[in-house]
Amino acid sequence: MRIQEVFDITRDDIKRMEEEFKSHLSSDIWLVGKVSQYILSSGGKRFRPLVMLLCARLCGCKGESHIQLAGVIEFIHTATLLHDDVVDNANLRRGSASANVVWGDGASILVGDYLLSKAFSIAVAGGNMRILEVLSRTTTRMAEGEVMQLLRHADVNSSEKEYLEVITNKTAVLFSAAAEIAAILGGVSPESEAAVAGYGLALGIAYQLMDDCLDYTSNNEDLGKPIGSDLREGKVTLPLIRAFAKATTAERAAIKEAVEAKGLANDGLKNVVSLIDKYGGIRYTLDMAHRYVEDAKKKLDVFKPDVEVIALKAVADYVETRTH
């Protein structure tokens, strides 16, 4: 199954979700609506809601709760984007000026806070304590992941284990929460609930691993931001960690200088990319992403191989092959 066919399956649900969360952006404070609409309409793939809506179908969800909660997941994701761009001093998001450039850091932070609050307000209205517990646990871990990444800023001695801990908390737990909430709504067995949550976690790790490869291998148009942005922002990701571990003493010094540089020149970036290529950093990361994709698909073996399982496996395959 192709990824477009997957989106076709959930097109109506995603449309209803978007209508639902747009209705929640009304505020007497005009800037809230302006910034929220700017970031929400800037071309996001709705990938996390897609995972939740497919899992909701798989788990037999009834009613409209899964539509609203898919919007909650997207609200939380959008809030983290607003905060991340301020922390990273980012200028571009999805090919357009980031909200902090257009509206300022203060507006981005505060509207991000508003979206987080709105997400929990919607969830509370649903009255499901287990779902609230999942969301609370997830957002706490996401914040911890952001702080962990901040503490390891420009740290070339970061280990592979530390890196995986960061991306698990920062990125993967929201994928896992999206799937787990769908399972809770569907009232499936504990085994099935654990399976979809595990699927989401492995998928989220693979997604971030691929993002970190694309930062070095894609082009500006596909990625929507300058190539090498992670390196310029002092983020030490797995391709670089792998190269640093294999590099000579002189090469390590060059990598360290590049990571710590203020305003890294193109020649410095090219040198680091060549070292990543020399020591197979991209291939190593791609291989790890593949293993997580296969693990994600294997988690679904507890379900009958119906169309939703096929679609979720197609989503996992797409994560491994995407170009942006």
KASUL-V274090 format. One record per pair of residues at least 24 apart in sequence whose C-alpha atoms are under 7 Angstrom apart, sorted by the first residue. I is the first residue (numbers start at 1). J is the second residue. If there is no record, write none. Layout:
[[I,J] [I,J]]
This chain:
[[1,311] [1,314] [2,314] [3,314] [3,315] [3,318] [6,311] [10,53] [13,67] [16,67] [17,67] [17,68] [17,70] [17,71] [20,68] [21,71] [32,111] [35,99] [35,111] [36,111] [39,99] [42,94] [43,94] [48,73] [48,74] [48,175] [48,178] [49,73] [49,74] [51,178] [51,179] [52,178] [52,179] [52,182] [54,308] [54,312] [55,179] [55,182] [55,183] [56,182] [56,183] [56,186] [57,308] [58,308] [59,182] [59,183] [59,186] [59,188] [60,186] [61,185] [61,186] [66,182] [69,123] [72,119] [73,178] [75,115] [75,116] [75,119] [76,115] [76,116] [76,119] [79,112] [79,113] [79,115] [79,116] [80,112] [82,108] [82,109] [82,112] [83,108] [83,109] [83,112] [88,233] [92,225] [93,224] [93,225] [94,224] [94,225] [95,224] [95,225] [131,181] [134,177] [135,177] [138,173] [138,174] [138,177] [141,169] [142,169] [142,170] [144,169] [145,169] [145,170] [146,170] [153,234] [153,235] [154,234] [154,235] [154,236] [154,259] [154,260] [155,236] [156,236] [156,241] [156,256] [159,241] [160,238] [160,241] [163,237] [163,238] [167,205] [167,208] [168,205] [171,204] [171,208] [172,201] [172,204] [172,205] [173,201] [175,200] [175,201] [175,204] [176,200] [176,201] [192,302] [195,299] [195,300] [196,299] [196,300] [198,296] [198,299] [199,296] [199,297] [199,299] [202,292] [202,293] [202,295] [202,296] [203,292] [203,293] [203,296] [203,316] [205,292] [206,289] [206,292] [206,293] [207,319] [209,285] [209,289] [210,286] [210,289] [210,320] [212,237] [213,239] [213,282] [214,323] [218,323] [222,323] [222,324] [223,324] [231,259] [232,259] [232,263] [232,264] [234,259] [234,260] [238,285] [239,276] [239,281] [239,282] [239,285] [240,276] [240,281] [242,281] [243,275] [243,276] [243,279] [243,281] [246,279] [289,320] [290,320] [293,317]]
